[in-house]
Amino acid sequence: MKETAKEKNIKGKKVKETKKKKHVFRNIVLVLLLIILIAIGIFAYKVHKNGGGIQGVLKTSLGHDEETINTLDKIYCLVLGQSQNLTDTIMVASYDPKTQEAALLSIPRDTFIGTDKNYASGYDKINAVYQTGVDNLLEDVREITGINVQYYLKVDTEALKTLVDEIGGVYFNVPIDMHYTDRKQGLYIDLEAGEQLLDGDKAEQVVRFRHNSDGSTYPSEYGGEDLGRMRTQRDFLKALLEQSIQNMDVNMVFDFLDIAEQYVETNLDFTAIKDYVPYVLDFNIDNLKTSTLPGVPEQAAYTGTWIYTVDEEEAIETIDELFYGKEPVSDEDGNTVEDGNSVDSEENLDTPSIDVEVINGSGNVNKANEVIQELRAAGYEVEDKGNTSITNNTTIIKREDVGTEEETKLKDILGVDKILSSEAKGQEITVIIGTDYII
């Protein structure tokens, strides 16, 4: 049966509409491909601008540019190693993405925080404070170290084991033979000394070892029981960090963050911490400084309890060197020298210390802490006056006759161009920290 003219016309229209739809679809696909190619090109350009490689990819993925690093502050954190609700690892850690410097300070678990050493008990040790709450522990650490540590990371040994297994193990030189069994804790340590690849289970054995079942422990020159364990822990963390960075890829970074969210208790905002990740990948392990809080183990006279007493003078020197880059040197007579001047010289003994009050108008506690530490390390008597409303510019105000040399010294420490004068009552020097202060 022949098609009528009307049917042919309808059929022709349908063919034209089909062709038109195919043409429109093809154009849409081409536009989408073009958009995708442009997006890839822009992303690739930004990755290149951000340094390329995995670091560039991470920076770009997080929306970073070359100015982002200037917005990231030096961070201080209390690191706690936990197993079965006990914490035998207490460390203060810092990281500065601008200078690529980091530090780890071990605090012995027996550190005395009581009032009378002669009557010390187990409750006067810093390890016991953990049982009363992390906030209390943070407060004691701030008092002992003078560092305004606001954040904490409580890491379960399961996190360590999972992390080590995630990167395929860690090569580590086990310092001595380790053989110890504690059925009550479910702890079984069985390791030979020497360089070896440790999986997660063996890594836990290394960082928890104090002494062997027969009572033998680290040699005295290495550090003894607790001091030796802290040294081994720091050395292992250095090896873990170095090998993690070497083997890192994008997927592993996000796997690490997943592990942290699952096993780590912290008051840090993980969203904010992600901003530091790309810069950690650029970290050189040689820039990591480590030490133990200086002190001596001793026995309480009346209770017989063993405690660790902090050597306050040595502690200040160690903390200044680790966290603030101030290394003590000596003159020809063996006297300690600070800022090029002998501490024991008559000139220094006759020079009265200048009182400084610090007011934080930056809105950042780390900036205030940095200023206070810098001023104290320079020999000033510093009083922390707390916070004020946010101000843009860091300001120095003098109320007494401060010499030119002292003015220059203060300007250099705080990066301020001039010092203002005031006749109002108060300390000799007032420092108002502004948002422009860079740590």
Sequence and secondary structure as in RCSB ss.txt:
>XXXX:A:sequence
MKETAKEKNIKGKKVKETKKKKHVFRNIVLVLLLIILIAIGIFAYKVHKNGGGIQGVLKTSLGHDEETINTLDKI
YCLVLGQSQNLTDTIMVASYDPKTQEAALLSIPRDTFIGTDKNYASGYDKINAVYQTGVDNLLEDVREITGINVQ
YYLKVDTEALKTLVDEIGGVYFNVPIDMHYTDRKQGLYIDLEAGEQLLDGDKAEQVVRFRHNSDGSTYPSEYGGE
DLGRMRTQRDFLKALLEQSIQNMDVNMVFDFLDIAEQYVETNLDFTAIKDYVPYVLDFNIDNLKTSTLPGVPEQA
AYTGTWIYTVDEEEAIETIDELFYGKEPVSDEDGNTVEDGNSVDSEENLDTPSIDVEVINGSGNVNKANEVIQEL
RAAGYEVEDKGNTSITNNTTIIKREDVGTEEETKLKDILGVDKILSSEAKGQEITVIIGTDYII
>XXXX:A:secstr
    HHHHHHHHHHHHHHHHHHHHHHHHHHHHHHHHHHHHHHHHHHHHHTTSHHHHHHHHHTT  TTGGGG   E
EEEEEEEETTEEEEEEEEEEETTTTEEEEEE  TTBB SS GGG  GGGBHHHHGGG HHHHHHHHHHHH     
EEEEEEHHHHHHHHHHTT EEEEE S EEEEETTTTEEEEE SEEEEE HHHHHHHHH  B TTS BS TTTTHH
HHHHHHHHHHHHHHHHHHHHHT  HHHHHHHHHHHHHHEEESS HHHHGGGHHHHTT  GGGEEEEE  EEEEE 
TTT  EEEEE HHHHHHHHHHHHH    EE TTS EEETTEETTSHHHHHS   EEEEEE SS HHHHHHHHHHH
HHTT EEEEEEE S  SS EEEE S   HHHHHHHHHHHT S  EE  SSS SEEEEE TT   
